[in-house]
């Protein structure tokens, strides 16, 4: 019996749109390089894992992109908020789900960025618990991060539904006994819940 729904955040409940930031803050001739170095490099994953601090990341990216120092400062001094936006339609559905199920988060997220939005956005009050990669220095799809959620909140994986936009994370959750939804596009959220008879 389903009792708990476990959410990824990015592109499930929060739009993550780094391209928008690049388009608005970086000169045309540097856009491709900026996107590749900042958002696609291993350093971004290290930020997610909490093993690279913002101060060190800023210094590294400025060395690689001396032409874009102002954009780098803006990105990190604002805790990447310029790349993030709540997906209101899905959050409204979340409010309905919270009446029937306990809601949890497992997300790969920089901890300064998460802490910033957690203090600002009211919908986080709907959740019973959370595991954020930057806090625990683990990343999905590592088994340990899922097991940490089960152990911390005394959850039975068979009573959980996991929702994530990344297939490898979904596959990992299924191996541990959770049912799961691979949410390929945020607008498919309601339809995917209907398929699972959750709504």
C-alpha positions in Angstrom: 0.0 0.0 0.0 1.3 3.4 -1.0 2.0 5.7 2.0 4.9 7.9 0.9 5.8 9.9 -2.2 9.5 10.8 -2.6 10.4 13.7 -4.9 13.3 14.8 -6.9 13.2 18.6 -7.1 14.8 19.7 -10.4 12.4 19.7 -13.3 9.8 17.9 -11.2 8.8 20.7 -8.7 11.4 23.3 -9.6 12.4 24.4 -13.1 16.1 24.3 -13.5 17.0 26.5 -16.5 20.7 27.4 -16.7 20.4 28.3 -20.3 18.1 31.2 -19.3 20.8 32.5 -17.0 23.4 32.3 -19.7 21.3 34.0 -22.3 20.5 36.9 -19.9 24.0 37.4 -18.4 26.7 36.2 -20.7 28.0 37.9 -23.9 27.1 35.9 -27.1 30.6 35.0 -27.9 31.1 33.4 -24.5 27.8 31.7 -24.0 28.7 28.2 -25.3 31.9 28.0 -23.3 30.3 29.4 -20.2 27.5 26.8 -20.3 29.9 23.9 -20.9 32.5 24.9 -18.2 30.1 25.9 -15.5 27.1 23.7 -15.9 28.5 20.6 -17.6 31.8 20.1 -15.8 32.6 17.8 -13.0 32.7 20.8 -10.6 28.9 21.2 -10.8 28.6 17.6 -9.6 31.0 18.3 -6.8 28.9 21.3 -5.8 25.9 19.0 -5.8 27.8 16.6 -3.6 28.9 19.3 -1.2 32.6 18.5 -1.8 33.2 21.9 -3.5 32.4 25.1 -1.7 31.0 28.1 -3.6 34.1 30.2 -2.8 36.4 27.6 -4.4 34.0 27.2 -7.4 33.9 30.9 -8.0 37.7 31.1 -8.1 38.0 28.0 -10.4 35.4 29.3 -12.8 37.0 32.8 -12.9 40.3 31.2 -13.8 38.7 29.3 -16.6 36.5 32.2 -17.7 38.2 35.5 -16.9 35.9 37.2 -19.4 32.8 36.3 -17.4 33.7 37.3 -13.8 30.5 39.4 -13.3 28.2 36.6 -14.5 30.0 34.1 -12.2 29.7 36.4 -9.2 26.0 36.9 -10.0 25.3 33.2 -10.4 26.8 32.1 -7.1 26.2 35.2 -4.9 22.5 34.8 -5.7 22.7 31.0 -4.9 21.8 30.1 -8.5 18.3 31.4 -7.8 18.3 32.9 -11.4 18.3 29.4 -12.7 15.4 28.2 -10.5 11.7 28.7 -10.6 8.9 26.8 -8.8 6.6 24.8 -11.2 3.4 26.1 -9.7 1.1 23.7 -11.5 2.9 20.7 -10.0 3.2 22.3 -6.6 -0.6 22.8 -6.6 -0.9 19.0 -7.2 1.6 18.5 -4.4 -0.8 20.2 -2.0 -3.5 17.7 -2.9 -1.1 14.7 -2.5 -0.1 15.9 1.0 -3.6 15.3 2.3 -3.3 11.6 1.5 0.4 10.7 1.7 3.6 11.7 3.5 5.9 13.6 1.2 9.7 13.4 1.1 12.6 14.8 -0.9 15.8 13.2 -2.3 17.5 15.7 -4.5 21.0 16.4 -5.9 21.3 20.0 -5.0 24.0 22.5 -3.9 23.4 23.0 -0.2 23.7 26.8 -0.2 21.2 27.0 -3.0 18.8 24.6 -1.4 19.0 26.3 2.0 18.2 29.6 0.3 15.0 28.5 -1.4 14.0 26.3 1.6 13.8 29.4 3.7 11.9 31.4 1.0 9.4 29.0 -0.6 6.4 28.0 1.4 5.7 24.7 -0.4 8.6 23.0 1.5 6.4 23.0 4.6 4.4 20.2 2.8 7.2 17.7 3.3 7.8 15.4 6.2 11.5 14.9 5.5 14.3 15.5 3.1 17.7 14.2 2.1 19.8 16.8 0.1 23.0 15.6 -1.6 25.0 18.7 -0.6 24.2 18.1 3.0 25.0 14.4 3.1 27.8 14.3 0.6 26.1 11.6 -1.5 24.6 11.7 -4.9 21.8 9.9 -6.6 22.0 7.2 -8.0 24.2 6.0 -5.1 22.3 3.4 -3.0 23.4 5.0 0.2 21.4 8.2 -0.4 18.1 6.3 -0.8 18.9 4.0 2.2 19.6 7.1 4.3 16.0 8.3 3.6 14.6 4.9 4.6 16.6 4.7 7.8 16.2 8.3 8.9 12.4 8.3 8.5 11.7 4.6 9.0 10.2 4.0 5.6 9.4 0.7 3.9 10.6 1.1 0.2 7.6 -1.0 -0.9 5.3 1.8 0.5 7.1 4.5 -1.5 6.7 6.0 -4.9 9.7 7.9 -6.2 9.5 10.6 -8.9 12.6 11.8 -10.8 13.4 13.3 -14.2 16.6 11.2 -14.6 16.2 7.6 -15.7 19.4 6.3 -13.9 18.0 7.6 -10.6 14.7 5.9 -11.2 16.3 2.6 -12.0 18.3 2.8 -8.8 15.2 3.4 -6.7 13.4 0.5 -8.3 16.4 -1.8 -7.4 15.8 -0.9 -3.8 12.1 -1.8 -3.9 10.4 1.5 -4.6 7.8 2.0 -7.3 8.9 4.9 -9.5 7.9 7.4 -12.2 10.4 8.7 -14.7 9.1 12.2 -15.3 10.4 13.0 -18.7 8.7 16.5 -18.8 7.3 18.5 -15.9 3.9 19.0 -17.6 3.4 15.2 -17.6 3.3 15.1 -13.8 -0.5 14.8 -13.3 -1.0 12.3 -16.1 1.8 10.1 -14.7 0.2 10.2 -11.2 -3.1 9.2 -12.8 -1.5 6.2 -14.4 -0.3 5.1 -11.0 -3.8 5.6 -9.4 -2.2 8.1 -7.0 -4.7 10.9 -7.6 
